[in-house]
Amino acid sequence: MKDTERGRFAGRRLLVRLLLLMVTAGLLWRAVDLQHTEKDFLIGQGDARHLRVMAIASHRGKILDRNGVPLAISTPVDSVWANPGELATARNRWKELGPLLGLDLEHLERVIAQRRAREFVYLKRHVPPHLAEAVQTIGVPGVYLQREYRRYYPLGEVAAHVVGFTNVDDIGQEGIELAFEQRLRGVAGARRVLRDRLGRVVEEVESMSAPKAGGDLGLSLDTRIQYLAYRALLGAVKRSRARGGSVVVLEARSGEVLAMVNQPAYNPNNRADRVSARYRNRAVTDVFEPGSTIKPFTIASALESGRFQLRSAIDTHPGVLKIGKYTVRDRRNLGVIDMPTLMQKSSNVGATRLALALEPRELWQTLTRVGFGSATGSGFPGESDGVLTHYFDWGTIHRATLSFGYGLSVSALQLAQAYSVIANDGRFVRVSFQRLDQPVEGVPVMRRETASALRGMLESVVGPDGTAQRARVPGYRVGGKTGTVRKSITGGYAEDRYKAVFAGMAPISEPRLVVVVVIDEPGGEAYYGGEVAAPVYAEIMARSMRVLAITPDDPALIRRQVDFGPPPSEATRWAYAPNVAPAETLPAGVVQ
């Protein structure tokens, strides 16, 4: 090798060495820089990819009946979620994932495309355990499981209208679940975890906050009575081919709702069964004209005025009463009757004469004091106030129709609350869906003597000469009032559409339970309250009193007659005859 070539080779070798030395020095410097200067930045970047703050799910509080039986509980479930960016890179695995979750590939592609910029999207909420295990087994990149809670209702549709339900995010949507959302809802916790590249938790770094479960709630419902009411109402609606119905059972002394059911119903555990037309609690939200079930309060108003006594005579002859262009009718001419007979025979003419003899303010005060025209204050979502116009706006015909239950509207719960005043010796108590652990005093709104007299009259209604013989309960003294109400339609009242109603209490000697039954549009030949609603009352009351171990108070009920004293005479006859005008049939209720 020549000297010149040897020199060039040596120069190149030196250059290569210098370059290698510079590269080595650069790498050493970069290593030092990364380890010291940019250490915090790199740790942050690593944490951003593998360190996550995860929510710790908390469950809602339990809803229990008055005896601690669960009505709503939360069960742990898994939900499937995905990181769209990661899942997009594993397109070849979609054919495994889609059929497993019941998602077609077009839907999956659309979801990923629309949410590509996000890091989180649900693929399927609240999957069963076997499906969650299958998703975890196939290990599709970007697909993970998250622990959540799902609400479960052990009684299904039996208590659905009261308890309500939650949505997929466990937020109350209807009923008690909605009314007590703040109390029942839990507070999620948080923890910082380290995940691997497949999203699996490798290590829990720290607990940031502990989850806080929602508070439990004890309701006034008694599951046993709730089931009895549900079964009785369902059977009645099917037998009578009715459009629907409602039942309310109250504890008379405290106002607690022991049972409340409606038909048609729905299963809150099946989201596909949640149709808006079904999950409305009709006993609270829907109103109707109460018909003859209002007559006890017309009589109460007369007795409270001090101008009438039990044996005050009312002339109903000839069974028809003309008021302006309208006519009030009884089913037959009852002649001269007293108040017990008015109640027992459900005389529209007699009730009208009483109402027209009273000052409008007196009748209005009686109706408002027992709760008509205002919400019960139960706090149930969607509760109706009902309709009761001020007496300033009453005309003669309005006063007349009010006396037998037309011209005002009430809910089944309002009607039950009003009857509890009679059962509770004239004391008004607010209804409650929560279990009450302390005695309730109530507010006096009616004289004790008046309430006692009304109970006696109501007992005569279920006697041999009354309109509700099918409401009898062997071994117990019971009482109540029937109502058969024409449904209002555009331009008046329907000729062939009714609500059959019965409201009553038991045992009469010391009332414990108040039951209201409403059957909407019975479709058979029988549509009277005494034929359709009264048997439902009897079934519920008989079984409920046995469940509650209430002592029978009259084993010889069938042979017993209620004695109100001697019949009225001509000497005590009080007749009130309004001005007579050409008659036009009044769309009045069918008298029972």
C-alpha positions in Angstrom: 0.0 0.0 0.0 1.3 3.4 -0.9 1.9 6.1 1.7 -0.8 8.3 0.2 -3.4 5.5 0.3 -2.3 4.6 3.8 -2.9 8.2 4.9 -6.3 8.4 3.4 -7.3 5.1 5.2 -6.0 6.3 8.5 -8.0 9.6 8.1 -11.2 7.7 7.4 -10.7 5.5 10.4 -10.2 8.5 12.6 -13.3 10.1 11.2 -15.4 6.9 11.9 -14.0 6.8 15.4 -14.8 10.4 15.9 -18.3 9.8 14.7 -18.8 6.8 16.9 -17.4 8.7 19.8 -19.8 11.6 19.1 -22.8 9.2 18.8 -21.8 7.5 22.0 -21.5 10.8 23.7 -24.8 11.9 22.4 -26.5 8.8 23.6 -24.9 9.1 27.0 -26.0 12.8 27.2 -29.5 11.9 26.1 -29.7 9.1 28.7 -28.6 11.5 31.4 -31.1 14.1 30.1 -34.0 11.6 30.2 -33.1 10.3 33.6 -32.7 13.7 35.2 -33.9 16.6 33.2 -37.1 15.1 31.7 -37.8 12.5 34.3 -41.1 14.0 35.5 -42.4 14.5 32.0 -41.7 10.9 31.0 -43.2 9.5 34.2 -46.3 11.6 33.4 -46.4 10.2 29.9 -46.2 6.7 31.1 -48.8 7.2 33.7 -51.1 8.8 31.1 -50.9 5.5 29.2 -51.1 3.0 32.0 -52.2 4.9 35.2 -55.9 5.5 35.4 -58.4 6.9 37.9 -61.2 4.4 38.1 -64.6 4.9 39.6 -65.7 2.5 42.3 -69.4 1.8 41.8 -71.7 2.3 44.8 -75.1 0.8 45.1 -78.4 2.4 45.8 -80.1 1.9 49.1 -82.6 -0.9 49.5 -86.3 -0.3 49.5 -88.1 -2.4 52.1 -91.6 -3.0 53.1 -92.8 -2.3 56.7 -91.6 -5.8 57.8 -88.2 -5.5 56.2 -89.0 -7.5 53.1 -87.0 -6.2 50.1 -88.9 -4.4 47.4 -85.9 -3.1 45.5 -82.2 -4.2 45.8 -79.1 -3.6 43.8 -77.1 -6.5 42.3 -73.5 -6.2 40.9 -73.2 -6.7 37.2 -70.5 -6.0 34.5 -70.8 -3.6 31.6 -68.7 -4.0 28.4 -66.9 -0.8 27.2 -64.2 -0.1 24.7 -61.5 2.4 23.7 -62.6 3.1 20.1 -59.0 3.9 19.0 -57.7 0.6 20.3 -60.6 -1.4 19.0 -60.3 0.1 15.6 -56.9 -1.5 15.2 -58.3 -4.9 15.9 -60.9 -5.0 13.1 -60.2 -8.6 12.4 -61.6 -9.5 15.8 -64.9 -7.8 15.4 -66.5 -10.9 14.0 -65.9 -12.6 17.4 -67.1 -9.6 19.4 -70.2 -8.6 17.5 -72.2 -11.8 17.7 -71.2 -12.3 21.3 -72.7 -9.0 22.3 -75.6 -9.1 19.8 -74.2 -6.2 17.8 -74.1 -6.3 14.0 -70.8 -5.2 12.4 -72.4 -2.1 10.8 -73.5 -0.9 14.1 -70.2 -1.6 15.7 -68.3 0.2 12.9 -70.6 3.2 13.2 -70.1 3.5 16.9 -66.4 3.3 16.6 -66.3 5.8 13.7 -68.4 8.4 15.5 -66.5 8.1 18.8 -63.0 7.6 17.5 -61.6 10.6 19.3 -62.9 9.4 22.7 -61.3 6.9 25.0 -64.5 5.4 26.4 -67.7 4.1 24.9 -70.2 1.5 26.2 -70.8 -1.4 24.0 -73.4 -3.2 26.2 -74.6 -2.4 29.7 -75.4 -4.8 32.5 -74.5 -8.1 30.8 -75.1 -11.4 32.6 -72.1 -13.1 34.3 -71.6 -15.8 31.6 -71.4 -13.1 28.9 -69.0 -11.0 30.9 -66.7 -14.1 31.3 -66.9 -14.8 27.6 -65.9 -11.3 26.7 -62.9 -11.5 29.0 -61.9 -14.8 27.6 -61.7 -13.8 24.0 -59.5 -10.8 24.9 -60.3 -8.4 22.1 -57.9 -5.4 22.3 -59.5 -2.3 23.5 -62.5 -4.0 25.0 -62.9 -4.0 28.8 -65.4 -4.7 31.6 -66.6 -2.3 34.2 -68.4 -3.2 37.5 -71.8 -1.5 37.9 -75.0 -2.2 39.8 -78.4 -3.1 38.4 -81.7 -2.7 40.2 -83.8 -5.8 40.9 -87.4 -5.8 42.1 -88.3 -9.1 43.8 -92.1 -8.5 43.6 -92.1 -7.7 40.0 -95.3 -6.1 38.8 -97.1 -6.7 42.2 -95.5 -3.5 43.6 -94.3 -1.9 40.4 -96.6 1.2 40.5 -95.5 2.2 44.0 -91.8 1.3 43.9 -91.2 2.5 40.4 -87.9 1.8 38.6 -84.5 3.3 37.7 -82.9 3.8 34.3 -79.7 2.1 33.0 -77.6 4.6 34.9 -79.4 3.6 38.2 -81.3 6.9 38.5 -84.9 6.9 39.7 -87.5 7.4 37.0 -90.8 6.6 38.5 -92.5 6.0 41.9 -90.6 5.9 45.1 -87.4 5.4 43.2 -87.9 8.9 41.8 -89.5 10.5 44.9 -86.6 9.5 47.2 -83.8 9.7 44.6 -81.4 11.8 46.8 -81.8 9.4 49.7 -81.5 6.2 47.8 -78.7 7.2 45.4 -75.1 6.2 46.4 -71.9 8.2 45.9 -69.2 6.6 43.7 -65.7 6.3 45.0 -62.4 6.6 43.1 -59.1 4.7 43.0 -55.9 5.1 40.9 -54.7 1.9 39.2 -52.0 0.7 36.9 -53.1 -1.1 33.8 -51.2 -3.2 31.3 -51.5 -2.7 27.5 -54.6 -4.9 27.5 -56.3 -2.7 29.9 -56.1 -5.2 32.8 -55.5 -3.8 36.3 -52.0 -4.7 37.3 -51.8 -2.8 40.5 -53.9 -0.5 42.7 -51.8 2.5 43.3 -54.0 4.3 45.8 -57.5 4.7 47.0 -58.7 8.2 46.5 -62.2 8.1 48.0 -64.4 5.3 49.3 -67.8 4.6 47.8 -70.8 5.6 49.9 -73.9 3.4 49.6 -77.3 5.0 49.4 -79.6 5.0 52.4 -82.2 2.3 52.9 -85.9 3.3 52.9 -88.7 1.6 54.8 -92.1 1.9 53.1 -95.5 1.5 54.7 -96.4 -1.3 52.3 -97.1 -4.7 53.7 -96.0 -7.2 51.1 -98.7 -9.7 52.2 -101.5 -7.3 51.7 -100.0 -5.9 48.5 -100.1 -9.4 47.0 -103.6 -10.0 48.2 -104.8 -6.7 46.6 -102.9 -7.4 43.4 -104.5 -10.9 43.0 -108.0 -9.7 43.8 -107.8 -6.8 41.4 -106.3 -8.8 38.6 -109.0 -11.4 38.9 -111.8 -8.8 39.0 -110.5 -7.0 35.9 -110.3 -10.3 34.0 -113.7 -11.5 35.1 -115.5 -8.2 34.3 -113.4 -7.7 31.1 -112.6 -4.2 32.4 -110.3 -1.7 30.9 -108.3 -1.4 34.2 -108.6 -0.8 37.9 -107.1 0.5 41.1 -107.0 -0.5 44.8 -105.8 1.4 47.8 -105.5 0.0 51.3 -104.9 2.4 54.2 -104.1 1.9 57.9 -107.0 4.0 59.2 -105.3 5.4 62.3 -101.9 6.4 60.8 -102.8 7.0 57.2 -100.0 4.5 56.0 -100.5 3.0 52.6 -100.5 -0.7 53.2 -101.2 -1.6 49.6 -101.7 0.1 46.3 -102.1 -1.7 43.0 -103.3 -1.0 39.5 -104.2 -2.8 36.3 -102.8 -3.0 33.7 -99.4 -3.4 35.3 -95.8 -4.0 34.1 -92.7 -5.9 35.2 -90.0 -3.4 36.2 -87.3 -6.0 35.8 -88.0 -6.2 32.0 -87.1 -2.9 30.3 -89.1 -4.0 27.2 -92.2 -4.1 29.4 -91.9 -0.5 30.5 -94.7 1.1 28.4 -95.7 4.6 29.5 -99.4 3.7 29.4 -98.8 1.0 32.0 -96.4 2.4 34.5 -98.5 5.4 35.6 -99.8 4.9 39.1 -103.5 5.5 38.4 -104.5 5.4 42.0 -102.5 8.6 42.6 -102.4 10.4 39.2 -105.8 9.7 37.6 -109.0 11.4 38.8 -112.6 10.5 38.4 -116.0 11.6 39.6 -116.7 9.6 42.8 -120.4 9.2 42.3 -122.4 8.0 45.3 -119.3 7.3 47.4 -119.5 11.1 48.2 -122.9 10.8 49.9 -121.4 10.1 53.4 -119.8 13.6 53.3 -123.1 15.2 52.1 -124.8 13.6 55.1 -121.8 14.6 57.3 -122.2 18.2 56.2 -125.9 18.2 57.1 -125.2 16.6 60.6 -122.3 19.0 61.2 -124.5 22.0 60.4 -126.6 21.3 63.5 -129.9 21.7 61.6 -130.3 18.0 60.9 -130.4 14.8 63.0 -130.2 11.1 62.0 -134.0 10.9 62.0 -134.7 14.1 60.1 -137.1 13.3 57.4 -136.4 14.0 53.7 -139.2 13.8 51.2 -138.0 12.1 48.0 -141.4 11.6 46.5 -142.0 10.8 43.6 -138.4 9.7 43.1 -137.7 12.5 40.6 -136.6 16.1 41.4 -136.6 18.8 38.7 -134.0 21.5 38.9 -134.3 24.0 36.1 -134.0 22.1 32.9 -132.4 19.1 34.7 -133.9 16.1 36.5 -132.4 14.2 39.4 -133.7 10.6 39.6 -133.8 7.7 42.0 -134.1 4.1 40.8 -137.5 4.1 42.5 -139.7 6.2 44.6 -138.5 5.9 48.2 -141.0 8.4 49.7 -140.1 10.0 53.0 -136.8 8.7 54.3 -134.3 9.5 57.0 -130.5 9.8 56.6 -129.7 6.1 57.3 -132.2 5.1 54.6 -130.7 7.7 52.2 -127.3 6.1 52.7 -128.6 2.5 52.5 -130.7 3.1 49.4 -128.3 5.6 47.9 -130.9 8.2 47.1 -129.8 10.9 44.7 -133.0 12.9 45.4 -132.5 12.8 49.1 -128.8 13.8 48.8 -129.9 16.7 46.5 -132.5 18.0 49.0 -129.9 18.0 51.7 -127.3 19.9 49.6 -129.9 22.5 48.6 -130.9 23.0 52.2 -127.3 23.7 53.3 -125.3 26.8 52.7 -122.9 26.2 49.9 -120.0 27.1 52.2 -121.0 24.3 54.6 -120.8 21.6 52.0 -117.6 23.0 50.5 -115.9 23.1 54.0 -116.8 19.5 54.7 -115.4 18.3 51.4 -112.2 20.4 51.7 -111.5 19.4 55.3 -111.5 15.7 54.4 -108.9 16.4 51.6 -110.9 16.8 48.4 -109.5 19.4 46.0 -105.9 19.3 47.2 -103.1 16.8 47.0 -102.7 14.3 49.9 -99.2 15.5 50.6 -97.8 12.0 50.2 -95.0 13.3 47.9 -95.6 10.7 45.3 -94.5 11.9 41.8 -97.3 13.1 39.6 -99.9 13.2 42.3 -103.1 14.9 41.2 -104.9 17.6 43.3 -108.3 16.5 42.0 -110.9 19.1 41.2 -113.2 20.9 43.6 -114.3 24.4 42.6 -114.9 27.1 45.1 -118.4 27.5 46.4 -118.6 31.0 45.0 -118.8 29.4 41.5 -121.6 26.9 42.4 -125.0 27.2 40.9 -128.0 25.3 42.0 -127.5 22.4 39.7 -123.8 22.2 40.6 -124.7 22.0 44.3 -127.2 19.2 43.4 -124.8 17.1 41.4 -122.0 17.5 44.0 -124.2 15.9 46.6 -124.1 12.6 44.7 -120.6 12.8 43.3 -120.6 14.7 40.1 -119.0 18.0 39.4 -115.8 17.1 41.4 -112.9 14.8 40.7 -110.9 12.7 43.1 -108.1 10.1 43.0 -108.5 6.7 44.6 -105.9 7.8 47.2 -107.9 11.0 48.0 -111.1 9.0 48.4 -109.4 6.6 50.8 -107.9 9.4 52.8 -111.4 11.0 53.1 -112.9 7.7 54.3 -110.2 7.4 56.9 -111.6 10.5 58.5 -114.8 8.6 59.1 -112.9 5.5 60.3 -110.7 7.7 62.6 -113.5 9.3 64.6 -113.4 12.5 62.6 -109.6 13.0 62.7 -107.8 13.8 59.5 -104.4 12.2 59.0 -102.0 12.6 56.0 -101.4 9.5 54.0 -97.8 8.3 54.0 -95.8 5.8 51.8 -93.2 5.6 54.5 -93.4 3.4 57.6 -94.3 5.5 60.6 -92.8 4.5 63.9 -94.7 7.0 66.1 -98.5 7.3 66.7 -100.2 9.9 64.5 -102.6 12.3 66.3 -104.4 13.8 63.3 -106.5 16.9 63.1 -110.1 17.0 64.1 -112.3 18.0 61.1 -115.5 16.2 62.0 -117.3 15.6 65.3 -116.8 12.1 66.8 -120.5 11.6 67.0 -120.9 12.4 63.3 -118.2 9.9 62.3 -119.7 7.2 64.5 -123.1 7.8 63.0 -121.7 7.6 59.5 -120.0 4.3 60.3 -123.3 2.9 61.4 -125.0 4.0 58.1 -122.1 2.6 56.1 -122.6 -0.7 57.9 -126.3 -0.8 56.9 -125.2 -0.5 53.2 -123.7 -4.0 53.3 -126.8 -5.4 55.2 -129.6 -7.4 53.7 -131.5 -4.3 52.5 -128.4 -2.4 51.3 -126.8 -2.0 47.9 -123.5 -3.8 48.8 -124.5 -7.1 50.2 -121.5 -8.7 48.3 -119.1 -6.6 50.4 -119.9 -8.6 53.6 -117.0 -10.3 55.4 -118.0 -13.3 57.6 -117.1 -12.7 61.2 -116.5 -9.0 60.9 -118.7 -5.8 60.9 -117.8 -3.9 57.8 -119.2 -0.9 56.1 -118.8 1.0 52.9 -120.5 2.8 50.0 -121.0 1.9 46.4 -120.7 4.1 43.4 -121.5 3.6 39.7 -120.3 6.5 37.7 -121.0 7.4 34.1 -117.7 8.4 32.5 -117.5 11.9 31.0 -117.0 12.3 27.3 -117.1 15.2 24.9 -120.4 16.8 25.2 -121.7 15.0 28.3 -121.6 11.5 29.8 -121.3 8.1 28.1 -124.4 5.9 28.2 -122.4 2.6 28.3 -119.1 3.4 30.0 -118.8 3.3 33.8 -116.5 3.3 36.7 -117.6 0.9 39.4 -116.4 2.1 42.8 -116.6 0.9 46.4 -115.1 2.6 49.5 -115.3 1.0 52.9 -113.7 0.2 56.2 -113.5 -2.5 58.8 -114.0 -3.6 61.5 -116.8 -1.1 62.2 -116.4 -1.4 66.0 -112.8 -0.1 65.8 -111.8 0.5 62.2 -108.3 -0.5 61.2 -108.4 -0.7 57.4 -109.8 1.5 54.7 -110.1 0.0 51.2 -111.1 1.8 48.0 -111.7 -0.2 44.8 -112.1 1.3 41.4 -112.9 -0.8 38.3 -112.6 1.1 35.1 -115.1 0.3 32.3 -116.3 -3.2 33.3 -117.2 -4.9 30.0 -119.7 -7.5 31.2 -123.5 -7.2 31.9 -122.6 -6.3 35.5 -121.2 -2.9 36.0 -122.6 -1.6 39.3 -120.2 -0.9 42.1 -122.1 -3.3 44.4 -121.7 -6.1 41.8 -118.2 -5.5 40.5 -116.2 -3.5 43.1 -117.7 -4.7 46.3 -116.6 -8.3 46.0 -113.1 -7.2 45.5 -113.3 -5.2 48.7 -114.7 -8.2 50.5 -111.9 -10.5 49.3 -109.1 -8.0 50.2 -110.6 -7.1 53.5 -111.3 -10.6 54.7 -107.8 -11.9 53.9 -106.0 -8.7 55.1 -107.7 -8.8 58.5 -106.7 -12.4 58.9 -103.1 -11.6 57.9 -103.0 -8.8 60.5 -104.7 -11.0 63.1 -107.5 -8.6 63.7 -110.0 -10.1 66.1 -113.5 -10.8 64.6 -116.0 -8.4 66.1 -119.4 -9.8 64.9 -119.7 -13.6 64.2 -123.4 -13.2 63.6 -123.2 -10.3 61.1 -125.6 -11.8 58.5 -128.4 -12.0 61.1 -127.7 -8.5 62.4 -129.6 -5.3 61.5 -128.4 -1.8 62.3 -130.9 0.0 64.5 -131.2 3.7 64.1 -134.4 4.2 66.1 -138.0 4.7 65.0 -138.8 5.6 61.4 -139.7 9.2 60.5 -143.2 10.5 60.8 -145.2 13.2 59.0 -144.7 15.4 62.1 -141.0 15.5 61.6 -141.1 15.7 57.8 -138.7 18.2 56.3 -139.3 18.8 52.6 -137.2 21.0 50.3 -138.6 21.5 46.9 -136.7 23.7 44.4 -138.5 25.5 41.6 -139.8 23.2 39.0 -139.1 23.8 35.3 -139.4 21.7 32.1 -137.3 18.6 32.6 -134.2 17.5 30.7 -132.5 14.3 31.7 -129.5 15.0 34.0 -126.4 12.8 33.2 -126.5 11.5 36.8 -124.9 8.4 38.2 -126.7 5.1 38.4 -128.0 4.8 41.9 -127.2 1.7 43.8 
